[in-house]
Amino acid sequence: MVTTVFNIAELNYNLKKEYPKEKSDSITSKYQSRIIKVAWSDIINAMDLKTTNRNLSIPDAIGYIVAKRLGIKFLTGDSDFEKFENVEFVKK
């Protein structure tokens, strides 16, 4: 599993809406070793994707583009990605 700093920021933010800061930060820190660098071209391509798919969050658009570049599946529960290739859906 790999992730970007943008997805980790989104995770930390959402955890803090439900849990105390210490617990949220502790959970988030477990993924620190999984963070990969985002290339400049990833940002440009992700924002191109977002302009045509406005419902996508910026972190998810970046994550999808990075996964595509790496040739790995993008794991999400976001139904806005249903029409995209190379996506694996996870629901609660």
N, CA, C and O atoms as a printed pandas DataFrame, in Angstrom:
     atom_number atom_name residue_name chain_id  residue_number  x_coord  y_coord  z_coord
0              1         N          MET        A               1    0.835   -1.182    0.000
1              2        CA          MET        A               1    0.000    0.000    0.000
2              3         C          MET        A               1    0.875    1.239    0.000
3              4         O          MET        A               1    1.860    1.318    0.734
4              5         N          VAL        A               2    0.510    2.196   -0.822
5              6        CA          VAL        A               2    1.156    3.503   -0.831
6              7         C          VAL        A               2    0.072    4.568   -0.786
7              8         O          VAL        A               2   -1.086    4.310   -1.114
8              9         N          THR        A               3    0.457    5.748   -0.381
9             10        CA          THR        A               3   -0.475    6.865   -0.310
10            11         C          THR        A               3    0.291    8.158   -0.500
11            12         O          THR        A               3    1.522    8.164   -0.499
12            13         N          THR        A               4   -0.428    9.245   -0.663
13            14        CA          THR        A               4    0.224   10.544   -0.790
14            15         C          THR        A               4   -0.029   11.359    0.474
15            16         O          THR        A               4   -0.917   11.050    1.268
16            17         N          VAL        A               5    0.763   12.391    0.636
17            18        CA          VAL        A               5    0.611   13.271    1.789
18            19         C          VAL        A               5   -0.775   13.933    1.765
19            20         O          VAL        A               5   -1.321   14.262    2.818
20            21         N          PHE        A               6   -1.335   14.125    0.586
21            22        CA          PHE        A               6   -2.647   14.747    0.473
22            23         C          PHE        A               6   -3.743   13.831    1.021
23            24         O          PHE        A               6   -4.658   14.293    1.703
24            25         N          ASN        A               7   -3.651   12.540    0.726
25            26        CA          ASN        A               7   -4.627   11.591    1.270
26            27         C          ASN        A               7   -4.473   11.443    2.777
27            28         O          ASN        A               7   -5.462   11.271    3.490
28            29         N          ILE        A               8   -3.240   11.508    3.264
29            30        CA          ILE        A               8   -3.011   11.425    4.713
30            31         C          ILE        A               8   -3.575   12.661    5.412
31            32         O          ILE        A               8   -4.141   12.558    6.500
32            33         N          ALA        A               9   -3.419   13.827    4.788
33            34        CA          ALA        A               9   -3.992   15.051    5.353
34            35         C          ALA        A               9   -5.512   14.937    5.445
35            36         O          ALA        A               9   -6.111   15.317    6.450
36            37         N          GLU        A              10   -6.126   14.413    4.393
37            38        CA          GLU        A              10   -7.576   14.225    4.380
38            39         C          GLU        A              10   -8.002   13.221    5.454
39            40         O          GLU        A              10   -8.999   13.434    6.144
40            41         N          LEU        A              11   -7.255   12.140    5.593
41            42        CA          LEU        A              11   -7.536   11.147    6.629
42            43         C          LEU        A              11   -7.458   11.774    8.013
43            44         O          LEU        A              11   -8.359   11.589    8.832
44            45         N          ASN        A              12   -6.390   12.513    8.276
45            46        CA          ASN        A              12   -6.198   13.126    9.591
46            47         C          ASN        A              12   -7.335   14.100    9.901
47            48         O          ASN        A              12   -7.859   14.121   11.015
48            49         N          TYR        A              13   -7.704   14.890    8.924
49            50        CA          TYR        A              13   -8.798   15.845    9.106
50            51         C          TYR        A              13  -10.106   15.129    9.452
51            52         O          TYR        A              13  -10.800   15.516   10.393
52            53         N          ASN        A              14  -10.438   14.087    8.692
53            54        CA          ASN        A              14  -11.689   13.370    8.939
54            55         C          ASN        A              14  -11.681   12.619   10.259
55            56         O          ASN        A              14  -12.712   12.528   10.926
56            57         N          LEU        A              15  -10.535   12.081   10.644
57            58        CA          LEU        A              15  -10.440   11.422   11.946
58            59         C          LEU        A              15  -10.678   12.420   13.077
59            60         O          LEU        A              15  -11.325   12.093   14.072
60            61         N          LYS        A              16  -10.159   13.631   12.923
61            62        CA          LYS        A              16  -10.302   14.643   13.972
62            63         C          LYS        A              16  -11.733   15.125   14.130
63            64         O          LYS        A              16  -12.062   15.752   15.137
64            65         N          LYS        A              17  -12.580   14.851   13.170
65            66        CA          LYS        A              17  -14.000   15.183   13.303
66            67         C          LYS        A              17  -14.705   14.187   14.219
67            68         O          LYS        A              17  -15.778   14.475   14.748
68            69         N          GLU        A              18  -14.091   13.000   14.406
69            70        CA          GLU        A              18  -14.739   11.948   15.184
70            71         C          GLU        A              18  -13.982   11.538   16.443
71            72         O          GLU        A              18  -14.585   11.016   17.381
72            73         N          TYR        A              19  -12.670   11.766   16.476
73            74        CA          TYR        A              19  -11.842   11.299   17.585
74            75         C          TYR        A              19  -11.002   12.434   18.151
75            76         O          TYR        A              19  -10.810   13.460   17.499
76            77         N          PRO        A              20  -10.501   12.245   19.375
77            78        CA          PRO        A              20   -9.586   13.251   19.930
78            79         C          PRO        A              20   -8.316   13.365   19.088
79            80         O          PRO        A              20   -7.939   12.431   18.380
80            81         N          LYS        A              21   -7.672   14.510   19.175
81            82        CA          LYS        A              21   -6.462   14.809   18.409
82            83         C          LYS        A              21   -5.400   13.728   18.570
83            84         O          LYS        A              21   -4.820   13.291   17.576
84            85         N          GLU        A              22   -5.132   13.290   19.788
85            86        CA          GLU        A              22   -4.076   12.311   20.050
86            87         C          GLU        A              22   -4.341   11.000   19.323
87            88         O          GLU        A              22   -3.436   10.424   18.718
88            89         N          LYS        A              23   -5.585   10.530   19.383
89            90        CA          LYS        A              23   -5.928    9.282   18.708
90            91         C          LYS        A              23   -5.847    9.454   17.189
91            92         O          LYS        A              23   -5.320    8.586   16.493
92            93         N          SER        A              24   -6.361   10.558   16.680
93            94        CA          SER        A              24   -6.329   10.825   15.240
94            95         C          SER        A              24   -4.899   10.885   14.727
95            96         O          SER        A              24   -4.578   10.301   13.692
96            97         N          ASP        A              25   -4.044   11.591   15.452
97            98        CA          ASP        A              25   -2.642   11.710   15.042
98            99         C          ASP        A              25   -1.913   10.376   15.131
99           100         O          ASP        A              25   -1.052   10.076   14.304
100          101         N          SER        A              26   -2.260    9.575   16.138
101          102        CA          SER        A              26   -1.639    8.256   16.296
102          103         C          SER        A              26   -2.015    7.332   15.139
103          104         O          SER        A              26   -1.163    6.629   14.596
104          105         N          ILE        A              27   -3.276    7.338   14.771
105          106        CA          ILE        A              27   -3.729    6.505   13.646
106          107         C          ILE        A              27   -3.041    6.962   12.364
107          108         O          ILE        A              27   -2.528    6.145   11.599
108          109         N          THR        A              28   -3.036    8.248   12.140
109          110        CA          THR        A              28   -2.444    8.805   10.926
110          111         C          THR        A              28   -0.955    8.488   10.830
111          112         O          THR        A              28   -0.452    8.175    9.751
112          113         N          SER        A              29   -0.257    8.570   11.945
113          114        CA          SER        A              29    1.202    8.358   11.936
114          115         C          SER        A              29    1.583    6.945   11.507
115          116         O          SER        A              29    2.711    6.720   11.069
116          117         N          LYS        A              30    0.673    6.002   11.625
117          118        CA          LYS        A              30    0.951    4.626   11.207
118          119         C          LYS        A              30    1.168    4.506    9.704
119          120         O          LYS        A              30    1.735    3.520    9.233
120          121         N          TYR        A              31    0.722    5.502    8.956
121          122        CA          TYR        A              31    0.844    5.470    7.504
122          123         C          TYR        A              31    2.005    6.302    6.975
123          124         O          TYR        A              31    2.209    6.385    5.763
124          125         N          GLN        A              32    2.760    6.913    7.867
125          126        CA          GLN        A              32    3.843    7.796    7.446
126          127         C          GLN        A              32    4.855    7.104    6.537
127          128         O          GLN        A              32    5.330    7.703    5.573
128          129         N          SER        A              33    5.184    5.863    6.832
129          130        CA          SER        A              33    6.177    5.147    6.019
130          131         C          SER        A              33    5.634    4.755    4.638
131          132         O          SER        A              33    6.396    4.315    3.777
132          133         N          ARG        A              34    4.335    4.912    4.427
133          134        CA          ARG        A              34    3.712    4.539    3.153
134          135         C          ARG        A              34    3.557    5.719    2.194
135          136         O          ARG        A              34    3.092    5.551    1.066
136          137         N          ILE        A              35    3.948    6.912    2.646
137          138        CA          ILE        A              35    3.790    8.105    1.820
138          139         C          ILE        A              35    4.842    8.123    0.716
139          140         O          ILE        A              35    6.033    7.937    0.965
140          141         N          ILE        A              36    4.377    8.348   -0.498
141          142        CA          ILE        A              36    5.297    8.451   -1.638
142          143         C          ILE        A              36    5.257    9.879   -2.181
143          144         O          ILE        A              36    4.308   10.628   -1.946
144          145         N          LYS        A              37    6.294   10.228   -2.899
145          146        CA          LYS        A              37    6.376   11.569   -3.466
146          147         C          LYS        A              37    5.393   11.721   -4.620
147          148         O          LYS        A              37    5.133   10.789   -5.381
148          149         N          VAL        A              38    4.867   12.920   -4.717
149          150        CA          VAL        A              38    3.973   13.276   -5.806
150          151         C          VAL        A              38    4.786   14.099   -6.800
151          152         O          VAL        A              38    5.401   15.101   -6.437
152          153         N          ALA        A              39    4.781   13.667   -8.043
153          154        CA          ALA        A              39    5.524   14.370   -9.088
154          155         C          ALA        A              39    4.738   15.597   -9.557
155          156         O          ALA        A              39    3.515   15.660   -9.437
156          157         N          TRP        A              40    5.477   16.566  -10.094
157          158        CA          TRP        A              40    4.836   17.753  -10.646
158          159         C          TRP        A              40    3.793   17.365  -11.693
159          160         O          TRP        A              40    2.701   17.933  -11.723
160          161         N          SER        A              41    4.123   16.411  -12.539
161          162        CA          SER        A              41    3.182   15.975  -13.576
162          163         C          SER        A              41    1.928   15.347  -12.967
163          164         O          SER        A              41    0.855   15.411  -13.567
164          165         N          ASP        A              42    2.050   14.737  -11.777
165          166        CA          ASP        A              42    0.877   14.183  -11.098
166          167         C          ASP        A              42   -0.108   15.296  -10.733
167          168         O          ASP        A              42   -1.318   15.141  -10.897
168          169         N          ILE        A              43    0.417   16.409  -10.242
169          170        CA          ILE        A              43   -0.434   17.542   -9.873
170          171         C          ILE        A              43   -1.154   18.082  -11.119
171          172         O          ILE        A              43   -2.367   18.293  -11.106
172          173         N          ILE        A              44   -0.389   18.299  -12.182
173          174        CA          ILE        A              44   -0.972   18.835  -13.415
174          175         C          ILE        A              44   -2.039   17.892  -13.969
175          176         O          ILE        A              44   -3.130   18.334  -14.330
176          177         N          ASN        A              45   -1.730   16.597  -14.037
177          178        CA          ASN        A              45   -2.688   15.615  -14.560
178          179         C          ASN        A              45   -3.910   15.476  -13.662
179          180         O          ASN        A              45   -5.026   15.308  -14.154
180          181         N          ALA        A              46   -3.709   15.545  -12.353
181          182        CA          ALA        A              46   -4.833   15.431  -11.421
182          183         C          ALA        A              46   -5.771   16.624  -11.538
183          184         O          ALA        A              46   -6.988   16.465  -11.448
184          185         N          MET        A              47   -5.220   17.812  -11.736
185          186        CA          MET        A              47   -6.080   18.991  -11.874
186          187         C          MET        A              47   -6.790   18.991  -13.226
187          188         O          MET        A              47   -7.899   19.511  -13.341
188          189         N          ASP        A              48   -6.156   18.409  -14.255
189          190        CA          ASP        A              48   -6.861   18.198  -15.529
190          191         C          ASP        A              48   -8.046   17.264  -15.314
191          192         O          ASP        A              48   -9.141   17.511  -15.819
192          193         N          LEU        A              49   -7.818   16.192  -14.562
193          194        CA          LEU        A              49   -8.880   15.233  -14.258
194          195         C          LEU        A              49  -10.001   15.905  -13.469
195          196         O          LEU        A              49  -11.179   15.696  -13.761
196          197         N          LYS        A              50   -9.644   16.701  -12.485
197          198        CA          LYS        A              50  -10.652   17.360  -11.648
198          199         C          LYS        A              50  -11.482   18.372  -12.432
199          200         O          LYS        A              50  -12.664   18.548  -12.137
200          201         N          THR        A              51  -10.901   19.032  -13.410
201          202        CA          THR        A              51  -11.690   20.004  -14.176
202          203         C          THR        A              51  -12.814   19.341  -14.960
203          204         O          THR        A              51  -13.823   19.983  -15.254
204          205         N          THR        A              52  -12.655   18.081  -15.299
205          206        CA          THR        A              52  -13.710   17.368  -16.017
206          207         C          THR        A              52  -14.542   16.463  -15.109
207          208         O          THR        A              52  -15.531   15.873  -15.544
208          209         N          ASN        A              53  -14.129   16.359  -13.842
209          210        CA          ASN        A              53  -14.839   15.537  -12.841
210          211         C          ASN        A              53  -14.869   16.328  -11.537
211          212         O          ASN        A              53  -14.174   15.989  -10.579
212          213         N          ARG        A              54  -15.664   17.362  -11.510
213          214        CA          ARG        A              54  -15.639   18.334  -10.412
214          215         C          ARG        A              54  -16.001   17.766   -9.049
215          216         O          ARG        A              54  -15.660   18.371   -8.032
216          217         N          ASN        A              55  -16.674   16.633   -8.993
217          218        CA          ASN        A              55  -17.042   16.057   -7.703
218          219         C          ASN        A              55  -15.875   15.389   -6.991
219          220         O          ASN        A              55  -15.960   15.123   -5.792
220          221         N          LEU        A              56  -14.796   15.114   -7.697
221          222        CA          LEU        A              56  -13.642   14.475   -7.074
222          223         C          LEU        A              56  -12.953   15.450   -6.127
223          224         O          LEU        A              56  -12.831   16.638   -6.425
224          225         N          SER        A              57  -12.508   14.941   -4.991
225          226        CA          SER        A              57  -11.704   15.786   -4.108
226          227         C          SER        A              57  -10.305   15.912   -4.709
227          228         O          SER        A              57   -9.867   15.052   -5.473
228          229         N          ILE        A              58   -9.623   16.973   -4.363
229          230        CA          ILE        A              58   -8.258   17.151   -4.857
230          231         C          ILE        A              58   -7.357   16.009   -4.377
231          232         O          ILE        A              58   -6.608   15.463   -5.188
232          233         N          PRO        A              59   -7.397   15.618   -3.081
233          234        CA          PRO        A              59   -6.547   14.493   -2.667
234          235         C          PRO        A              59   -6.840   13.206   -3.438
235          236         O          PRO        A              59   -5.916   12.470   -3.785
236          237         N          ASP        A              60   -8.124   12.927   -3.710
237          238        CA          ASP        A              60   -8.460   11.705   -4.440
238          239         C          ASP        A              60   -8.033   11.781   -5.904
239          240         O          ASP        A              60   -7.583   10.787   -6.474
240          241         N          ALA        A              61   -8.171   12.946   -6.504
241          242        CA          ALA        A              61   -7.726   13.100   -7.895
242          243         C          ALA        A              61   -6.220   12.860   -7.992
243          244         O          ALA        A              61   -5.753   12.186   -8.910
244          245         N          ILE        A              62   -5.472   13.409   -7.052
245          246        CA          ILE        A              62   -4.017   13.204   -7.033
246          247         C          ILE        A              62   -3.698   11.737   -6.776
247          248         O          ILE        A              62   -2.852   11.155   -7.455
248          249         N          GLY        A              63   -4.367   11.143   -5.807
249          250        CA          GLY        A              63   -4.132    9.733   -5.484
250          251         C          GLY        A              63   -4.407    8.822   -6.665
251          252         O          GLY        A              63   -3.659    7.877   -6.916
252          253         N          TYR        A              64   -5.481    9.107   -7.391
253          254        CA          TYR        A              64   -5.818    8.298   -8.560
254          255         C          TYR        A              64   -4.734    8.404   -9.626
255          256         O          TYR        A              64   -4.308    7.394  -10.186
256          257         N          ILE        A              65   -4.293    9.611   -9.903
257          258        CA          ILE        A              65   -3.261    9.824  -10.926
258          259         C          ILE        A              65   -1.947    9.162  -10.513
259          260         O          ILE        A              65   -1.271    8.565  -11.351
260          261         N          VAL        A              66   -1.580    9.257   -9.248
261          262        CA          VAL        A              66   -0.349    8.611   -8.775
262          263         C          VAL        A              66   -0.466    7.099   -8.926
263          264         O          VAL        A              66    0.471    6.450   -9.392
264          265         N          ALA        A              67   -1.599    6.535   -8.541
265          266        CA          ALA        A              67   -1.805    5.090   -8.689
266          267         C          ALA        A              67   -1.705    4.675  -10.152
267          268         O          ALA        A              67   -1.110    3.647  -10.476
268          269         N          LYS        A              68   -2.291    5.482  -11.028
269          270        CA          LYS        A              68   -2.236    5.190  -12.460
270          271         C          LYS        A              68   -0.788    5.213  -12.948
271          272         O          LYS        A              68   -0.371    4.334  -13.703
272          273         N          ARG        A              69   -0.026    6.216  -12.517
273          274        CA          ARG        A              69    1.382    6.305  -12.927
274          275         C          ARG        A              69    2.176    5.098  -12.443
275          276         O          ARG        A              69    3.042    4.593  -13.157
276          277         N          LEU        A              70    1.882    4.636  -11.229
277          278        CA          LEU        A              70    2.606    3.501  -10.650
278          279         C          LEU        A              70    2.107    2.146  -11.153
279          280         O          LEU        A              70    2.733    1.118  -10.896
280          281         N          GLY        A              71    0.988    2.145  -11.865
281          282        CA          GLY        A              71    0.435    0.894  -12.370
282          283         C          GLY        A              71   -0.205    0.042  -11.294
283          284         O          GLY        A              71   -0.204   -1.186  -11.379
284          285         N          ILE        A              72   -0.760    0.704  -10.268
285          286        CA          ILE        A              72   -1.425   -0.010   -9.182
286          287         C          ILE        A              72   -2.883    0.441   -9.107
287          288         O          ILE        A              72   -3.244    1.491   -9.638
288          289         N          LYS        A              73   -3.710   -0.355   -8.447
289          290        CA          LYS        A              73   -5.117   -0.005   -8.296
290          291         C          LYS        A              73   -5.273    1.131   -7.295
291          292         O          LYS        A              73   -4.520    1.249   -6.328
292          293         N          PHE        A              74   -6.273    1.959   -7.559
293          294        CA          PHE        A              74   -6.639    3.043   -6.645
294          295         C          PHE        A              74   -7.766    2.530   -5.774
295          296         O          PHE        A              74   -8.824    2.162   -6.284
296          297         N          LEU        A              75   -7.558    2.500   -4.487
297          298        CA          LEU        A              75   -8.529    1.993   -3.524
298          299         C          LEU        A              75   -9.377    3.152   -3.017
299          300         O          LEU        A              75   -8.847    4.139   -2.508
300          301         N          THR        A              76  -10.694    3.033   -3.157
301          302        CA          THR        A              76  -11.583    4.111   -2.728
302          303         C          THR        A              76  -12.967    3.576   -2.409
303          304         O          THR        A              76  -13.339    2.479   -2.826
304          305         N          GLY        A              77  -13.711    4.355   -1.674
305          306        CA          GLY        A              77  -15.118    4.077   -1.433
306          307         C          GLY        A              77  -15.987    5.131   -2.099
307          308         O          GLY        A              77  -17.208    5.121   -1.947
308          309         N          ASP        A              78  -15.361    6.038   -2.835
309          310        CA          ASP        A              78  -16.040    7.156   -3.474
310          311         C          ASP        A              78  -16.708    6.715   -4.771
311          312         O          ASP        A              78  -16.036    6.303   -5.717
312          313         N          SER        A              79  -18.020    6.803   -4.809
313          314        CA          SER        A              79  -18.775    6.351   -5.982
314          315         C          SER        A              79  -18.496    7.200   -7.223
315          316         O          SER        A              79  -18.833    6.788   -8.333
316          317         N          ASP        A              80  -17.892    8.368   -7.059
317          318        CA          ASP        A              80  -17.546    9.194   -8.220
318          319         C          ASP        A              80  -16.494    8.528   -9.101
319          320         O          ASP        A              80  -16.286    8.945  -10.241
320          321         N          PHE        A              81  -15.833    7.502   -8.583
321          322        CA          PHE        A              81  -14.813    6.792   -9.348
322          323         C          PHE        A              81  -15.349    5.545  -10.049
323          324         O          PHE        A              81  -14.574    4.802  -10.652
324          325         N          GLU        A              82  -16.652    5.303   -9.982
325          326        CA          GLU        A              82  -17.223    4.081  -10.567
326          327         C          GLU        A              82  -16.937    3.921  -12.057
327          328         O          GLU        A              82  -16.795    2.795  -12.533
328          329         N          LYS        A              83  -16.852    4.993  -12.784
329          330        CA          LYS        A              83  -16.635    4.895  -14.231
330          331         C          LYS        A              83  -15.160    4.820  -14.611
331          332         O          LYS        A              83  -14.831    4.678  -15.788
332          333         N          PHE        A              84  -14.285    4.912  -13.643
333          334        CA          PHE        A              84  -12.848    4.913  -13.912
334          335         C          PHE        A              84  -12.284    3.499  -13.927
335          336         O          PHE        A              84  -12.764    2.616  -13.217
336          337         N          GLU        A              85  -11.264    3.301  -14.744
337          338        CA          GLU        A              85  -10.597    2.003  -14.773
338          339         C          GLU        A              85   -9.551    1.938  -13.660
339          340         O          GLU        A              85   -9.107    2.962  -13.142
340          341         N          ASN        A              86   -9.177    0.729  -13.314
341          342        CA          ASN        A              86   -8.126    0.470  -12.347
342          343         C          ASN        A              86   -8.462    0.980  -10.946
343          344         O          ASN        A              86   -7.589    1.479  -10.234
344          345         N          VAL        A              87   -9.732    0.852  -10.554
345          346        CA          VAL        A              87  -10.193    1.289   -9.254
346          347         C          VAL        A              87  -10.788    0.095   -8.519
347          348         O          VAL        A              87  -11.529   -0.699   -9.097
348          349         N          GLU        A              88  -10.457   -0.020   -7.254
349          350        CA          GLU        A              88  -11.056   -1.042   -6.405
350          351         C          GLU        A              88  -11.867   -0.353   -5.327
351          352         O          GLU        A              88  -11.361    0.507   -4.605
352          353         N          PHE        A              89  -13.142   -0.743   -5.224
353          354        CA          PHE        A              89  -14.049   -0.102   -4.279
354          355         C          PHE        A              89  -14.111   -0.856   -2.964
355          356         O          PHE        A              89  -14.135   -2.087   -2.928
356          357         N          VAL        A              90  -14.135   -0.092   -1.893
357          358        CA          VAL        A              90  -14.288   -0.638   -0.547
358          359         C          VAL        A              90  -15.404    0.130    0.111
359          360         O          VAL        A              90  -15.378    1.360    0.155
360          361         N          LYS        A              91  -16.378   -0.579    0.620
361          362        CA          LYS        A              91  -17.497    0.062    1.331
362          363         C          LYS        A              91  -17.497   -0.411    2.767
363          364         O          LYS        A              91  -17.082   -1.530    3.069
364          365         N          LYS        A              92  -17.968    0.456    3.648
365          366        CA          LYS        A              92  -18.056    0.118    5.081
366          367         C          LYS        A              92  -19.111   -0.930    5.308
367          368         O          LYS        A              92  -19.334   -1.345    6.445
